[in-house]
Amino acid sequence: MAELQQLQEFEIPTGREALRGNHSALLRVADYCEDNYVPGLPDFPCQYLSSPPFCLPVMSSD
């Protein structure tokens, strides 16, 4: 029971905050990449990661 309380009171909220911080940092990286790299790339098909804003150009293997 003490483990569950530790998870609920500390581990889960701490992990949630870390995820929020990482998400925010990744959004800033995505914005930076779009602003500095994407406009100069040719129109390759995109491979989506977790959601459409994270579109990476991929070259065809054909």
C-alpha positions in Angstrom: 0.0 0.0 0.0 2.9 2.4 0.7 4.2 1.8 -2.8 0.9 2.9 -4.3 0.8 6.0 -2.2 4.4 6.8 -3.2 3.4 6.4 -6.9 0.2 8.6 -6.5 1.8 11.3 -4.4 5.3 11.6 -6.0 6.3 9.4 -8.9 3.3 10.0 -11.2 3.1 13.8 -10.7 6.9 14.1 -11.2 6.8 12.0 -14.3 3.9 14.0 -15.7 5.7 17.2 -15.2 8.8 15.8 -16.9 6.7 14.7 -19.9 5.1 18.2 -20.1 8.6 19.8 -20.1 9.8 17.4 -22.8 6.7 18.0 -24.9 7.3 21.7 -24.7 11.0 21.4 -25.6 10.1 19.2 -28.6 7.6 21.7 -29.9 10.3 24.4 -29.7 12.7 22.1 -31.6 10.0 21.4 -34.3 9.3 25.1 -34.7 13.1 25.8 -35.0 13.5 23.1 -37.6 10.5 24.2 -39.6 11.7 27.8 -39.5 15.4 27.0 -40.4 15.4 23.8 -42.4 12.1 22.8 -43.9 11.5 25.7 -46.3 14.8 24.8 -48.2 14.0 21.1 -48.6 12.6 19.7 -51.8 9.1 18.3 -51.7 9.7 14.7 -50.6 6.9 12.5 -49.2 6.6 12.8 -45.5 6.9 10.1 -42.8 4.8 11.0 -39.8 5.9 10.2 -36.3 3.4 10.7 -33.6 1.4 13.5 -35.2 1.3 15.5 -38.4 3.3 18.5 -37.0 6.3 16.1 -36.7 6.7 15.5 -40.4 10.1 14.3 -41.5 11.1 14.3 -45.2 12.0 10.9 -46.4 13.6 10.0 -49.7 12.2 7.2 -51.8 14.2 4.0 -52.0 13.2 3.5 -55.6 
